[in-house]
Amino acid sequence: MRRILVDWLVQAHSMLGLSPETLHLAISIVDRFLELRIIEKEKLQILGISALFLSSKYEEIHVPSSQEYECVAGNEITKNDILEMEKSILCRLQFDISAPSTLIFSQIIGNFVMKNSQKSTKIIAKLSILFGELSLMDATLTTISNATIGCATWILAMKVTMDGEEEEEEWKRMERIILKHVGTKKTEMRGVVEQLARAVHRNFRNARLFAIRKKYETNQYGKASGLLTDDVLKRIEQIGYQ
């Protein structure tokens, strides 16, 4: 059910034209709320749209009205439903809404890599962001810190784009620098990268839940989905199931 909810939230987020940070925060709010309270399956959509509404207040300059959120939900959810759930979320989380996302840590790592790498990082940056969003679909990754996943998105992106010995050596050098910078051992990160690879492969290939794949086919997101060719997906699968 969580995967279906996240896929729907990605669609709602795109329809409202919200920032990537808003989506990441909304899903973080959903996960943290569900750790504290079990709710009926029928109320998951209300929770999701309310979390998106709340996170947009935190992240956006221009916040869509509650009526716009009602429309996105097909008018099946009322303004009162959203506001009541919003109050419930704030009370449960004790107004502690902010949470550094995978995206933020990925951007920090990205800035570090761009300053230290001798190779172009444009394609790797696109894949890292896509991998980070695909990771949101997988409940198995919610127990891992966003800082670690953000780091893993870059390492996985580097691994699947290596072409030739010279480039392979450069990305291995960058991996060592990243791990030293974040204070993580290679053996510890390897398991996370493998887990992320499985999540990326599983969720990108999903025939029913394809909102992220379709979203990243657009110019707005650099047509990053097109970078996941059959050859690249095969490499991801090999890393995930080696």
N, C-alpha and C positions, 0 to 999 in steps of 0.2 A: 504493500500500500504506500509506503514512503516513497518508493521510486516513481510511482504513478503521480503522487502529489508533487514531487520535485519537477517532473516533466511538465506538468500543468502550470506550475509556477514560472517555469522558464518561458512558456508561451505567454502567460499573463504579463510577465515582466517586459517581454518584447513588445507586446501590444501597447503598453503604457509608455514605452520609450524611456525606461529608467536606466540608471547607470549600473555597470557590473557590480560595483560595491554594494548596491542595494540588494541585489539578488543573493549575494554571498551572506550578507547580514541576515536577510529574511530566513534563509535556510538554517543558519546558526540559531536564530530565535526559536524556530520550530523544534529543532533537536533538543535545545536546552529546556524548552517548556515540556516536551514529552518525557524527559528524564524525571521531571518533578510531578507530572500528573498524567494519568491515563484518561483519554477521552474516547467517546464513541466514534466509530468509523465515519458516521454520517457528518461529524463535525470537523473532520480533518480539512476539508476545503475551506471552511470558515477560519480555522486556525491559520492555514496557509495564506489566504488573502489578507487576513488581519496582520500577520507578521510582515507581509510585503508593504502594507499600508504604514505600519509603524516604522519599518526600516527606511521607507522613503522620506519620512519626516526627519529622520536622523541624517540621511545621506544627500538628499536632493535639494537643489536650490528652489525649484518650482515643484511643489508637491501636488499630484493629481488629487482631485476631490474624492470623497467617499462615494459619490454618485458614479464617478468613472470606474471605481473598483467594482461597484454593483454591476455596471454594464459588462465589464470584463468577465464577471462570474455568471453572465447570462441572466441577470436579475433574479437568480435563485437565492441570492444572499442579500439581505437588507442592510441598510445603513446601521440600524440598531444592532443587528447580528455582529457587524464588524466592530462597532464601538464597545459592545459588551465583552467581546473576546479580547479586544485591545486592553481593556481594564484588567481582565483576568491574567493576561500575559505580564503586564507591568507588575501586578501584585505578586505573581509567582516568581518572577525574576528579580523582585525587589528593586525595580527600576534600573537594574544593571544591564543595559541593552548592548553597549559597545563590546565588540569582540574582534580582535585582529584576524582578518580572514586569510585563507590560502592565497588569495589574489594579492593582498598587500605584501605578504612575505615573498611571493614570486617576483613582484616588482622590485623589492629590495635586492634580492639575489640577482635579478636581471641587470640592475644598475651596476652592481659589483662586477658581474661577468663582462659587461660591455666595456668597462674601464680597464679590465685586465686581459681580455682576449685579443689575440692577434688575427682572429677570423671574424667574419660577419656573423652577427647573432640574430638577424632579422627573422629568419625562418624558425629558429629555435624559440625565440620569444613568442611567436604566434602559437606554436605547438604547446608551449608551457601554459599559456592562458587557456587554451582548449582543454588540455589535460586537467587543469585545475577545476574547470567547470564540470567536466565529466566525472571528476572525483566526488562532486556533490551528490551524484546519483546513488553512490554506494554507501550503505549503512556500515559496512565493515571498516570503513576508513574514519568513522566518527570518533573512534577511540584514540586516534593518532593526532598529535598536535598539528595545528595548521602551519606552524613554522617548518615542521619536518616534511609535510606534504608539499609545501611551497618549494622547498629545496629539491624534493624528489621529482617534481614536474620538470625542472631544468635538467636534472641528471638524465631522466628518461628521454627527454627531447634531444639531448646531446647524443645519447647512445644510438638512437634510431636514425639520426641524420649523418652519422660519421661516414665519410666516403674517402677512402684512401688512407695510407699509413700516416702521412703527414697530418691530416685532419684528425685522425684517431688519436695521435699523440697529443695534439693540442687540446682536445676535449678531455682526455685523461688528465692532463696537467690542470685544466680548469676544475675538474671534479675534485682533485686533491686540494686545490686552493679553497673551493667552496666548503668542503667538509672541515677543513682546518678553521675556516672563517666562522662557521656555525657551531664548531665544537662537537661534531658527531663523528663516530668511527665508521669506516667504510663497511664493516660487517653489519653494523646496526642499520645503516641506510640501505644496504642491499635488499634486506627483507621488505622494507617499505616501498622501494622502487619496484620490486617484483609484484607486490600487492597492488600498487597503483597501475602497473601494466595490465594486470588481469582486469581491473575495474575499467580501464580505458577501452580495452579490447571488447569486453562484454557489453558495455554501455553504448559504444559507438556502433556496434553491429546490431543492436536491438531493433527488430523490425517494427515493433509497436510503439516504443517510446523513443522518438527521434527528434524531439524539439531542439536539442543542442546541436545535433548534426545539421539540421536544416538551417538553424540560426547562423552557424559558422560557414555556411555556403555563400553567404551574402558578402558584398563588398565592404559593408560596415565593419565586419569582423575579419577582414583580410582574406576571405575565402580559405580559411585555415582547414576546413574539412577536406578540401581538395589535396592537401598535403599528405593526408592519410591514405596513400595509395595501397594497393594490395601488398606490395613489397614491404612498405613501412608497417602495415598492420601485421604482417608475418613476423617481422622483427620484434614488434611489441609482444606478440603471442609467445615467441621464443623466450623473451626475457621474463615474461610472467609465469611461464610453465616449465622453466629450465630445471 
